[in-house]
Amino acid sequence: MADAVEAPRSTLGWIGFATGSVALVLTILIFWAGPFAPQQDVGVGLGELVADIAKSAARSVAGQPQPAALVPARDIDDYLRIGVGVLAGLSIILGVAALVRYERKRAAISGIALGGLAVGFQLFAWMMMQFVGGLVICAVIYTLRDAFGDMFGGLFGG
């Protein structure tokens, strides 16, 4: 009888599946239960945004230089998002390594898919938040059209 070549154990594939599962669950947890760091009230944040826009416009009209950019401090939410990205990337790498080692395809492809879903969910949520944030900023600038009239150069038809 011919000797059958036995596929290696699916160690890397199952580790990739586990890390991909943790990354996807952590992504969903961050999205639904977060943010975990203390946040300012939305009204306070929008008020500060409007005040900063007004101060920046006044400095620009007066010909004064703008202040230097501030580096924001990292909080627990930033570290959680970085951790999810690392886990998802590790899951994809482990799945590909399992395929290269000719391990069972189901575990390897599951690890790649779960890692990709974690990254995809995080990017989709980030993209939607950026889109909505841009709409809010456009609405604030449009609201300021009467206060700054000619400063925006007829941008709003006034």
Disulfide bonds with the S-S distance in Angstrom:
none
